[in-house]
Amino acid sequence: MWQTIVPISIVLLYLFHQSAALECYVCENQETNEGKCKTTIQTCNYGEDVCLTEISWGSTPYWQQGALKQYYISKRCSTKDKCAKYRTNNMETCTHIWYEDWKCSECCKGDRCNYYVISGAYSIEKPAILTILLCLYHIFLST
């Protein structure tokens, strides 16, 4: 009896594990969190238990003096340890200062949990514009 239960149990565990594999959105160096970053889904490999999102702000790869800065968004599957290492390595440069190059990393656990960019790279300009307008409004009202 054990000779049939053990192999069947192993097969069932394998099938359950395959059906429970993590899914993450994947894209590389996209300018916005649209298009590929919201439509391309990958079933993660064995051992990859988190979704990793990296957001960079900097000059274009073909840097030249006065070049405009832009966002670069990358998403992929990762292990919890690798993702924690990326977060630690990028923590010092994760400043969100518009005139400096910066890079931030975020980890999340759960199917397609990296749909949104947590650090707000896609919508960061809107609060900045609103703040400037409110400051100008205050200056003109107080004079």
Order of alpha helices (4+ residues) and beta strands (2+ residues): alpha-beta-beta-alpha-beta-beta-beta-alpha-beta-alpha
